[in-house]
């Protein structure tokens, strides 16, 4: 199930400050995290859906690249974001 416009707008408002700031790294990472969790839930019930698994791995790689960029550019913002999203233990 794709994310609705309202859900995307609230995600960007929460993580990047404004709803219209869709280019912010923090908002993009938060949106990818939501999509990853939805796809992971889908794969729990459909274990043999290999094409979706490949798409999930691509999204995880993209999120990792964006996190690496954010870490290099803004270390405090990176730490706050991973704490909000609960990515690292």
C-alpha positions in Angstrom: 0.0 0.0 0.0 1.6 3.3 -1.1 2.0 6.2 1.2 -0.8 8.9 0.9 -0.1 12.5 0.3 -1.2 13.4 3.8 1.2 10.9 5.3 4.0 12.2 3.2 3.2 15.8 4.1 3.2 15.0 7.9 6.4 13.1 7.6 8.2 16.0 5.9 6.6 18.5 8.3 7.9 16.5 11.3 11.4 15.8 10.0 12.3 18.7 7.7 10.4 21.6 9.2 7.9 22.4 6.5 5.6 20.2 4.4 6.8 21.7 1.2 10.5 21.0 1.9 10.5 17.7 0.1 14.2 17.9 -0.8 15.6 17.8 2.7 17.7 14.8 3.5 16.1 14.2 6.8 12.6 14.1 5.3 13.8 11.7 2.5 15.4 9.4 5.0 12.2 9.3 7.1 10.1 8.6 4.1 12.3 5.8 3.0 12.2 4.4 6.5 8.4 4.3 6.4 8.4 2.6 3.0 11.0 0.0 4.2 8.9 -0.9 7.2 5.8 -1.3 5.1 7.7 -3.6 2.6 9.3 -5.6 5.5 5.8 -6.2 6.8 4.7 -7.4 3.4 7.6 -9.8 3.2 6.8 -11.3 6.6 3.6 -12.7 5.0 4.9 -13.3 1.5 8.2 -14.9 2.0 8.7 -15.9 -1.7 8.2 -12.5 -3.2 11.7 -12.1 -4.4 11.2 -9.1 -6.7 9.9 -7.1 -3.7 12.9 -8.3 -1.7 15.2 -6.9 -4.4 13.3 -3.5 -4.2 13.6 -3.5 -0.4 17.4 -4.0 -0.7 17.6 -1.1 -3.2 15.7 1.2 -0.8 17.9 0.1 2.1 21.0 1.0 0.0 19.6 4.3 -0.9 18.8 5.2 2.7 22.3 4.1 3.7 23.8 6.4 1.1 21.7 9.3 2.3 22.6 8.6 5.9 26.3 8.6 5.0 25.9 12.0 3.2 24.1 13.4 6.2 26.7 12.1 8.6 29.4 13.9 6.6 27.5 17.1 6.3 25.7 17.5 9.6 26.8 15.1 12.4 24.5 16.5 15.0 21.5 16.3 12.7 22.5 12.7 11.8 22.6 11.7 15.4 19.2 13.4 16.2 17.6 11.7 13.1 18.7 8.2 13.9 17.6 8.7 17.5 14.1 9.8 16.3 13.7 7.0 13.8 15.3 4.4 16.1 17.6 3.1 13.4 20.7 2.3 15.4 20.8 0.4 18.7 
